[in-house]
Amino acid sequence: MRLNRSFFKSLHKSTFVFDKDGTLIDTESLYFEAFNRMLTVFGHAHDLPTHVQMMGASADTCLGILRERHAGFPQGDDALPTLRTELLQRVSDVRLERGTKAMPGASTLLACCREQGIRLAMATSATRENAERDLTGLGWSHYFEAVVTSDDVTRHKPAPDVFLEAAKRMGAKPSDCIAFEDGLRGVQSAHAAGMRVVFVRDERFGITAPPEASLIVASLSELLT
């Protein structure tokens, strides 16, 4: 398979910058279950609107949203270390149970980009450890010239920092990059960085396509022919 010619010509960019979770790897459903298991202990249930708000956010931002939404959730800065540890364990448990899988079309798209000389970077809100584990597990590490994580920036999505840093490490102008995102925070981040954005809309989460998106697809497979 190859990149869809009409897609490639319409964008005409030589550097692609991918979000990881929910865009390349089917992890948002895993995170939803992990957050739900955390909340169940305190008598709450995770819900779709809250999760959509959290997509693309750092772990601390997600925990902050949960604490704002649920009064019974542990409050105060002294509770954060325990909550972080609990979240990591919940995510690990769900990953072990369900496995980590690529989103439809992701593996083929990355291979096609490599074959056609398109340079690839990653801009993710995940930690360095998390990103490297997923890329190694799926055999994708060699595709990416730069991987920028939440550990590399102070401000997280929707701030543009992670995408700006990715462009910087690639030696590319943001305007010469195209970003791929599945969450509202991520689209806003890439757009604020000056990149055109392909919004990969996962129908399971029912997100309305944001106005900042240059192109909307239901799957990365739509970009292949």
Secondary structure, 3 states (H helix, E strand, C coil): CCECHHHHHHHCCCEEEECCECCCECCHHHHHHHHHHHHHCCCCCCCHHHHHHHCCCCHHHHHHHHHHHCCCCCCCHHHHHHHHHHHHHHHHHHHHHHCCCECCCHHHHHHHHHHCCCEEEEECCCCHHHHHHHHHHHCCHHHCCEEECHHHCCCCCCCCHHHHHHHHHHCCCHHHEEEEECCHHHHHHHHHCCCEEEEECCCCCCCCCCCCCCEEECCHHHHEC
